[in-house]
Amino acid sequence: MKLVWSAKFTRSTRKLSRRKSELLDQLEGALHLLEREPYHPALRTHKLSGDFEGCWACSAGYDLRIVFEFVRPRKGADMEIHLLNVGTHDEVY
């Protein structure tokens, strides 16, 4: 699946790199796995509810979460993963 970065995801990644650059390797590994196999057990992918209904989240490390949506851009097109936010559990929820 194709990963599509939102502006907010890009800003959150930059913020993460300045604050905790050691987490970038974990994020990169999780993004590669998410692209190839979104439901891999290591990601602990799950649906969100409440204010985040329709979104999904996965784990990129102990306290690092990626929030995303599965989107089909047009009828007959391949599904894409739109990356919405990244950060600690408290930052993204």
Sequence and secondary structure as in RCSB ss.txt:
>XXXX:A:sequence
MKLVWSAKFTRSTRKLSRRKSELLDQLEGALHLLEREPYHPALRTHKLSGDFEGCWACSAGYDLRIVFEFVRPRK
GADMEIHLLNVGTHDEVY
>XXXX:A:secstr
 EEEE HHHHHHHHHHHHH GGGHHHHHHHHHHHHH TT GGGT EE  GGGTT EEEESSSSEEEEEEEE  ST
TS  EEEEEEEEEHHHH 
